[in-house]
Amino acid sequence: MKRTVLRGVRKWTQIFFFVLIALISVNKTLSEAGYEMKFVSDASLHALCPFGGVVTLYHLAVMESLIQKIHMSAVILMGLIFLLTVLFGPVFCGWVCPLGTAQEWVGILGRKLIGKKYNSLIPKRVDRLLRYLRYGVLIWVVFVTARSGQLLFEKVDPYNALFTFWSEEAALPALVILSAVLGTALLVERPWCKYLCPYGALLGIFNRVRIFKIVRRKETCISCSKCDRSCPMNIMVSNKSVVVDSQCISCLQCTSENSCPVEKTVEMRRGESAHRGVNTAVTAAITFVLIFGGIAVTAATELWTTSRDRNTNAGVSAESNPVISTDDLRGSFTFQEAADSFGIDLDVLLNAFSISESDGGGQMKVKDLKLKYAESEEEIGRESVQFFVALYQGDPSVPEGIYLPESAVDILLNGERNLTDDQKKYLKGHMLKNE
């Protein structure tokens, strides 16, 4: 009975975080359309992803600003998850991350389809080599983000695609990778976590220095190998005294609470000599307290920021306020609200996109820009307005595949904007002629 209850703790923790992120993602889409659930946050996924805090560290340290689409909330979550990882290892991966949970759920079906062959189809030598890939992904993501000042990883990020697949925000490459990951999860448990996840690669390093480690007592072990078979990451727990493998996700599936048949033989403890372990219930409680307590404290001190309210801080540039991001510009904004929010003269914004009084003038919504340019060969929409605002405010980054009308390009090129040569070249190659 006790084992059944403790196993359920992790399962319900995973469900809670999956549903929470799903609701927030849906609410973000609803808010951009002018509708929203008042009892749920409408923050973007990027504002609630701790890995966003990692990839913006360079810009925060060197330029004292956050990269586009990242808010201070991501940096705070990064710190909270690092603290949790120092205590218990990558609990975020094994308990919180919705993409990891989704792979586990798909894996349940995989086990039913192929039985005992599940999670053992890839040869061990190939498996060992593949596990180094995620470190390469980590280095690439950090490098290209620091160099470009943009969140380029979102274009291939299956986590982002998982919660935006119904919206225009989901990039096709990310959707393809998500499909491949979930498809592979029918054969291999948590393939993204094992082979490609950059955040998992970073958190896994903490397994060597974490305070509470997975410990196996040799004197009571009966060598049944149930701990090995239960590990989703294929770690051979039965031949280790202390698990310091970088692949461990602290799921506690191998412990005496879950799989090991001998009481207090495999536990999460402070060391081999410690008499008491940390069980599933304690791990879950500390995870909730640390994450939501940290959010509550930083929110009370006004450090926690997931978005910028409309019509606040008008006239403040992105350079003077690093929390401001054009990602806050939603489709439900009117052009008047966009101008006020980002400190841009309304006439400049209207002229940039050739919006007349017959279109609605300042009361026209940003999301309706698509209808105005429906006959154009390339899409002009919310991202175009975000890009124009970013360049107008002096953002040094250059996006991919975003077009602007000729009138907007003329304002940027002929005005007193400090554009780089790369930006000027990009604008000339991504300009739609005004009819």
Solvent accessible surface area in square Angstrom, and as a share of the most:
residue,aa,sasa,rsa
1,M,188,0.84
2,K,147,0.62
3,R,78,0.29
4,T,91,0.53
5,V,82,0.47
6,L,16,0.08
7,R,116,0.42
8,G,17,0.16
9,V,39,0.22
10,R,17,0.06
11,K,102,0.43
12,W,159,0.56
13,T,6,0.03
14,Q,8,0.03
15,I,47,0.24
16,F,87,0.36
17,F,9,0.04
18,F,40,0.17
19,V,71,0.41
20,L,51,0.26
21,I,18,0.09
22,A,25,0.20
23,L,68,0.34
24,I,11,0.06
25,S,6,0.04
26,V,58,0.33
27,N,0,0.00
28,K,19,0.08
29,T,47,0.27
30,L,62,0.31
31,S,4,0.02
32,E,30,0.13
33,A,38,0.30
34,G,44,0.43
35,Y,153,0.58
36,E,74,0.33
37,M,44,0.20
38,K,175,0.74
39,F,166,0.69
40,V,19,0.11
41,S,54,0.35
42,D,26,0.13
43,A,1,0.01
44,S,8,0.05
45,L,10,0.05
46,H,13,0.06
47,A,0,0.00
48,L,26,0.13
49,C,29,0.17
50,P,6,0.04
51,F,15,0.06
52,G,4,0.04
53,G,0,0.00
54,V,16,0.09
55,V,2,0.01
56,T,0,0.00
57,L,74,0.37
58,Y,103,0.39
59,H,11,0.05
60,L,47,0.23
61,A,84,0.65
62,V,90,0.52
63,M,97,0.43
64,E,131,0.59
65,S,25,0.16
66,L,17,0.09
67,I,4,0.02
68,Q,29,0.13
69,K,31,0.13
70,I,1,0.01
71,H,1,0.00
72,M,42,0.19
73,S,0,0.00
74,A,0,0.00
75,V,22,0.13
76,I,25,0.13
77,L,13,0.07
78,M,18,0.08
79,G,34,0.32
80,L,23,0.11
81,I,3,0.01
82,F,48,0.20
83,L,89,0.44
84,L,1,0.00
85,T,1,0.00
86,V,50,0.29
87,L,43,0.21
88,F,3,0.01
89,G,0,0.00
90,P,2,0.01
91,V,0,0.00
92,F,25,0.10
93,C,13,0.08
94,G,1,0.01
95,W,1,0.00
96,V,13,0.07
97,C,23,0.14
98,P,5,0.03
99,L,3,0.02
100,G,1,0.01
101,T,1,0.00
102,A,9,0.07
103,Q,0,0.00
104,E,28,0.12
105,W,94,0.33
106,V,36,0.21
107,G,3,0.03
108,I,98,0.50
109,L,93,0.46
110,G,0,0.00
111,R,106,0.39
112,K,161,0.68
113,L,116,0.57
114,I,54,0.28
115,G,38,0.37
116,K,203,0.86
117,K,134,0.57
118,Y,8,0.03
119,N,18,0.09
120,S,77,0.50
121,L,83,0.41
122,I,51,0.26
123,P,85,0.54
124,K,156,0.66
125,R,181,0.66
126,V,68,0.39
127,D,20,0.10
128,R,139,0.51
129,L,118,0.59
130,L,55,0.27
131,R,29,0.11
132,Y,149,0.57
133,L,87,0.44
134,R,5,0.02
135,Y,61,0.23
136,G,41,0.40
137,V,31,0.18
138,L,22,0.11
139,I,123,0.62
140,W,114,0.40
141,V,0,0.00
142,V,55,0.32
143,F,118,0.49
144,V,24,0.14
145,T,0,0.00
146,A,21,0.16
147,R,194,0.71
148,S,31,0.20
149,G,5,0.05
150,Q,19,0.08
151,L,21,0.10
152,L,38,0.19
153,F,16,0.07
154,E,15,0.07
155,K,71,0.30
156,V,40,0.23
157,D,19,0.10
158,P,0,0.00
159,Y,28,0.11
160,N,2,0.01
161,A,0,0.00
162,L,23,0.11
163,F,5,0.02
164,T,10,0.06
165,F,122,0.51
166,W,99,0.35
167,S,34,0.22
168,E,133,0.60
169,E,48,0.22
170,A,14,0.11
171,A,18,0.14
172,L,130,0.65
173,P,66,0.41
174,A,0,0.00
175,L,51,0.25
176,V,88,0.50
177,I,51,0.26
178,L,13,0.07
179,S,73,0.47
180,A,59,0.46
181,V,8,0.05
182,L,45,0.22
183,G,36,0.34
184,T,51,0.30
185,A,0,0.00
186,L,54,0.27
187,L,81,0.41
188,V,8,0.05
189,E,18,0.08
190,R,0,0.00
191,P,9,0.06
192,W,18,0.06
193,C,12,0.07
194,K,1,0.00
195,Y,18,0.07
196,L,61,0.31
197,C,21,0.13
198,P,3,0.02
199,Y,13,0.05
200,G,5,0.05
201,A,0,0.00
202,L,37,0.18
203,L,0,0.00
204,G,1,0.01
205,I,97,0.49
206,F,42,0.17
207,N,0,0.00
208,R,168,0.61
209,V,100,0.58
210,R,2,0.01
211,I,64,0.33
212,F,45,0.19
213,K,40,0.17
214,I,3,0.01
215,V,2,0.01
216,R,23,0.09
217,R,51,0.19
218,K,130,0.55
219,E,141,0.63
220,T,57,0.33
221,C,34,0.20
222,I,104,0.53
223,S,89,0.57
224,C,42,0.25
225,S,39,0.25
226,K,89,0.38
227,C,8,0.05
228,D,17,0.09
229,R,159,0.58
230,S,28,0.18
231,C,14,0.08
232,P,5,0.03
233,M,1,0.00
234,N,63,0.32
235,I,9,0.05
236,M,92,0.41
237,V,3,0.02
238,S,26,0.17
239,N,106,0.54
240,K,56,0.24
241,S,28,0.18
242,V,39,0.22
243,V,3,0.02
244,V,41,0.24
245,D,44,0.23
246,S,39,0.25
247,Q,10,0.05
248,C,12,0.07
249,I,8,0.04
250,S,1,0.01
251,C,11,0.07
252,L,3,0.01
253,Q,58,0.26
254,C,12,0.07
255,T,3,0.01
256,S,12,0.08
257,E,29,0.13
258,N,10,0.05
259,S,24,0.15
260,C,9,0.06
261,P,58,0.37
262,V,39,0.23
263,E,133,0.60
264,K,101,0.43
265,T,1,0.00
266,V,2,0.01
267,E,30,0.13
268,M,2,0.01
269,R,0,0.00
270,R,170,0.62
271,G,25,0.24
272,E,106,0.47
273,S,101,0.65
274,A,25,0.20
275,H,154,0.69
276,R,213,0.78
277,G,32,0.30
278,V,20,0.11
279,N,53,0.27
280,T,3,0.02
281,A,43,0.34
282,V,65,0.37
283,T,0,0.00
284,A,7,0.06
285,A,55,0.42
286,I,59,0.30
287,T,0,0.00
288,F,59,0.24
289,V,107,0.62
290,L,34,0.17
291,I,9,0.05
292,F,72,0.30
293,G,30,0.29
294,G,13,0.13
295,I,38,0.19
296,A,60,0.46
297,V,97,0.56
298,T,21,0.12
299,A,48,0.37
300,A,85,0.66
301,T,83,0.48
302,E,151,0.68
303,L,104,0.52
304,W,45,0.16
305,T,30,0.17
306,T,26,0.15
307,S,31,0.20
308,R,19,0.07
309,D,101,0.53
310,R,83,0.30
311,N,86,0.44
312,T,54,0.31
313,N,72,0.37
314,A,59,0.46
315,G,58,0.56
316,V,48,0.28
317,S,42,0.27
318,A,30,0.23
319,E,132,0.59
320,S,81,0.52
321,N,31,0.16
322,P,40,0.25
323,V,31,0.18
324,I,11,0.05
325,S,7,0.05
326,T,8,0.05
327,D,12,0.06
328,D,8,0.04
329,L,0,0.00
330,R,27,0.10
331,G,4,0.03
332,S,3,0.02
333,F,4,0.02
334,T,18,0.10
335,F,0,0.00
336,Q,58,0.26
337,E,39,0.17
338,A,0,0.00
339,A,3,0.02
340,D,53,0.27
341,S,2,0.01
342,F,4,0.02
343,G,40,0.38
344,I,9,0.04
345,D,89,0.46
346,L,42,0.21
347,D,89,0.46
348,V,34,0.20
349,L,0,0.00
350,L,18,0.09
351,N,95,0.49
352,A,0,0.00
353,F,0,0.00
354,S,50,0.32
355,I,13,0.07
356,S,53,0.34
357,E,147,0.66
358,S,108,0.70
359,D,53,0.27
360,G,32,0.31
361,G,1,0.01
362,G,11,0.11
363,Q,127,0.56
364,M,16,0.07
365,K,70,0.30
366,V,0,0.00
367,K,79,0.33
368,D,48,0.25
369,L,0,0.00
370,K,57,0.24
371,L,137,0.68
372,K,77,0.33
373,Y,32,0.12
374,A,68,0.52
375,E,157,0.70
376,S,37,0.24
377,E,168,0.75
378,E,68,0.31
379,E,115,0.52
380,I,1,0.01
381,G,3,0.03
382,R,47,0.17
383,E,70,0.31
384,S,2,0.01
385,V,0,0.00
386,Q,8,0.03
387,F,11,0.05
388,F,0,0.00
389,V,0,0.00
390,A,6,0.04
391,L,3,0.02
392,Y,41,0.15
393,Q,22,0.10
394,G,33,0.31
395,D,33,0.17
396,P,82,0.52
397,S,6,0.04
398,V,45,0.26
399,P,11,0.07
400,E,112,0.50
401,G,56,0.54
402,I,29,0.15
403,Y,46,0.18
404,L,1,0.00
405,P,1,0.01
406,E,45,0.20
407,S,20,0.13
408,A,0,0.00
409,V,1,0.00
410,D,60,0.31
411,I,45,0.23
412,L,1,0.01
413,L,53,0.26
414,N,122,0.62
415,G,37,0.36
416,E,169,0.76
417,R,75,0.28
418,N,146,0.75
419,L,21,0.10
420,T,62,0.36
421,D,117,0.60
422,D,99,0.51
423,Q,3,0.01
424,K,80,0.34
425,K,157,0.67
426,Y,26,0.10
427,L,1,0.00
428,K,132,0.56
429,G,53,0.51
430,H,42,0.19
431,M,55,0.24
432,L,28,0.14
433,K,148,0.63
434,N,61,0.31
435,E,207,0.93
